[in-house]
């Protein structure tokens, strides 16, 4: 393997956040400068901005095959997940909840807070050593229960496992359960048709698909009305108080529009990068392994590759050394980067704590040359030292 020329920086942490698409920035700029009215104001400048928000809502709804009234804008995926959990459980007086130990903390922590307060009985769905859910166990947990809240993610943010949310939705529908699915990692990377799904809630966060940070949305199925988390105003049809993040909302809608428009081409490109990563890592690093279903094409996100590396003295400083080599990657979930605590996902899978994990996550803006460079830098670190 040749040593590729050193780039300015190689960014493979797109599951944490993606670069802003230039088309998105162009759409946002007028609302950062010219169109500054408050969307709740009745005058012309306010009405102009209100129209932009509603047009963005219609765009998102159209792309999900939803009704505009089913879309509420939030500060991101974490708020949307919290709203779905707290709002539905308390408004509908649900006493039973099911999730998995592999969920993002934006789902696990709210449910654990509710369970600790005695508001719900919380049960965890079984999964195998690769992180695949046991749907027969879901049937067992739902049997005999009424009005259960089920929260199971579409794809895992650390290991990339894809879950069959259509099958999960069918099971939940048979048992009249309220089904929430965290789609933060798949929104903009897969098509979501809420008329086919049986979910009551799904979420999106713009910065995961080349939109701006600090803005997301919650889809809530028509007919399901839940209490707000934030009070003090009537914005978002009394769902979420607070002056809307106008330029963020405009950027979100534009980013999702671009993502869906170019989805097939980007999926082919990024899957090719992932396949190249896997082949080169296997060729260059002895005993390299992959966590979960990370290398199973039809069972994992094409954007995420979770690499398990052999025990080595370099492991403790692995991400630091990659950073020095101008390669940005993650050791797990971005939300725990820099923390001393290990990954709750890898722990739940029973992964060997002596092995290091690196998550490489790719986007449409990455290149084959960047893959070559990243693998070369990683291989240097694990090349046996001559004695």
Protein Blocks (a to p, Z undefined) as FASTA:
>chain_A
ZZddddfbdcdbfkmpccddfklmmmmmmmmmmmmccfkbmbfklmmmmmmmmmmmmmmm
mmnopafklpccdfbjklmmmmmmmmmmmmnopabdcddfkbcfklmmmmmmmmmnopac
cddddddfkopacfklmmmmmgopahiaddddfbdfklopacdfklmmmmmmmnopacdd
dfklmgopaccdfklpccfbdcddfklnopaehiacddddehiacddfbghiaehhhlag
cjddfklmmmmmmmmmmmmmmmmmmmmmmmmmmmmmmmmmmmmmghiacehjllgmklcc
fkbccddddddfklmmmmmmmmmnopacdfbdfklgoiabdcfklmmnopafkbccdddd
ddfkbcfklmmmmmmmmmmmmgccdZZ
